[in-house]
Amino acid sequence: MNVFPDFGSLSGIGDLKVVIGAMLTIILIVAVLMIIVSAIIWAIATSTGNPGAVAKARAGVFVALGAAVLAGGGVTWMNWLIQLGEQL
């Protein structure tokens, strides 16, 4: 007796792709805006000689850059997982 799962019943994959794509797009947009704002604050704080604000703005740039990299990697990872699931 052969028992196999019914992978044809997973009809929500298309909706999952749309929802995840929309969320990751929003995350990337917010990360880019954070990079721009933090870089501007970093430049202004450096020119005025405020080391506390420089450190916080620099951390903001690096955190936003990390979020953008993770969101971009998340797109690749999710596409790989969906392709893997379709091949099973």
N, C-alpha and C positions, 0 to 999 in steps of 0.2 A: 504494500500500500504506500503510495507516494503522497505526501502532504506538503504543499508549497503555499506560501503566503500569496495573497492576491494583490500584487503591486498596481494593478490597473485601478484599484479602488482609491488610490491616493490622488484624488482630483484637485486637491488644494495646493499643489506645487506651484502652479501659475500665480495664485494669489499670494503665496509665501514670497515668491520672487519680487512681486510688486511692492509688498509691504516692506521687506528688507531693503530693497533698492531705494525706496522713499526715505526710510529712516537713515540710511547711510549717506544719502545725498544731503539731508538736513544737517547731519553731523559734520560732513565735510565743509558745508557752507559756513556753519558756525565756527569751525576750527580755523578756516581761512580768515574770517572776520576777526577772530581773537588774535591771530598772528599779526594782522595789520594794526589793530589797536595797541597791542602790547609793544610792537616795534616802534610805533609813534611815541608812546609813553617812555620807552627805553631811550629814544633819541632825545626827547625833551628833558628827561631826568638827568641824562649824561651831560647835556649842555648847561644845565643849571647847577650841577654839582651835588645832586641828592643821591648818596649811595644806597639808602634804603629803598627808594623808589626804583633805582636801577636794578637792584637785585630782584625785586618783586616783578618788574616788567620782563626781565630776562627769564625768570622762571615761567612767566606766562607764555612767552614765546616758545620755550621748550616743551611745556605741557601741551600747548595747542599743536605744535608740530608732531608730538607723539600721538595725540588723538587723531590727527589726520593720517598718519602712517598706519595706525591700528584700524581705522575705518577703511582705508584702502585695502589693507590686508584682509579685513573682514569680508569685503566683496569677493576677493579671490578665493578665500576659504569657503564661503557659502556656495559659490558657483561650483567649486570642486566637490563639495558634499552633495549638492543636488545632482551633479553628473554621476557621481558614484552611486547614489540611490537609484537613478534611472537605469544603471547598468545591471543592478542586482536582479 
